[in-house]
Amino acid sequence: MPPPPVALGNALCVLKPLTCAHLPALWQAFRGHDALWDYMFTGPFPDEAAFRTWAESRCGLADPLFYAIRAPEGDWSGLASFMRIDVANGVIEVGSLTFSPALQGTSAATGAMFAMMEQAFRLGYRRYEWKCHSDNLPSRRAAERLGFSYEGIFRHHMVVKGRNRDTVWYAITDEDWPALKEAYELWCRPETFDDEGRQKHRLSDLTAPLLKSRDPGLR
């Protein structure tokens, strides 16, 4: 079934289907950080009105289904979406990831990705995809840290903002998910955080062995 527009989350984050009510906080989180849009299909936006015009066109869509993201005690500071939803083949993609500097590198950002993965596999999807521009090294590192397997590059895949885009493909399958879910649940336990709320162990320390077990030749 297509993912329903329901709230998601866990102890680390809150995700809600994007509405106009989220836009003022999101603009404040994104403004002045034009590099966030370097590899996106749209943006950057010159002012709040332009951002609102684009964001309002995303509200209420079924595909892509956009979510606003925040930490439990914070304000809305990121976007992500389920997209390219192929119910017949059980394939779904996570995309349009736009994390403000306040959200980047936080446990809330990782928790949001875990919550979306968990929802996709709970709904019975067989394959969960992540794609990005081949030049987008932070996105590529994030995919591998999160437990996605590298599957190759589609050369000259599309033209974005007048530039060639070679697209890197990553995925997690339903066969991968049980072990990966166990790694995430271990990483999310309260005892894995120190007194200042920082993780004692890197998520990549838990996901890297799983990636190597899928393909021992992975770097």
Sequence and secondary structure as in RCSB ss.txt:
>XXXX:A:sequence
MPPPPVALGNALCVLKPLTCAHLPALWQAFRGHDALWDYMFTGPFPDEAAFRTWAESRCGLADPLFYAIRAPEGD
WSGLASFMRIDVANGVIEVGSLTFSPALQGTSAATGAMFAMMEQAFRLGYRRYEWKCHSDNLPSRRAAERLGFSY
EGIFRHHMVVKGRNRDTVWYAITDEDWPALKEAYELWCRPETFDDEGRQKHRLSDLTAPLLKSRDPGLR
>XXXX:A:secstr
    S  EEETTEEEEE  GGGHHHHHHHHTT GGGGTTSSS   SSHHHHHHHHHHHTT SSSEEEEEE TTS 
  EEEEEEEEETTTTEEEEEEEEE TTTTTSHHHHHHHHHHHHHHHHTT SEEEEEEETT HHHHHHHHHTT EE
EEEEEEEEEETTEEEEEEEEEEETTTHHHHHHHHHHHHSGGGB TTS BSS HHHHHHHHHHHH TT  
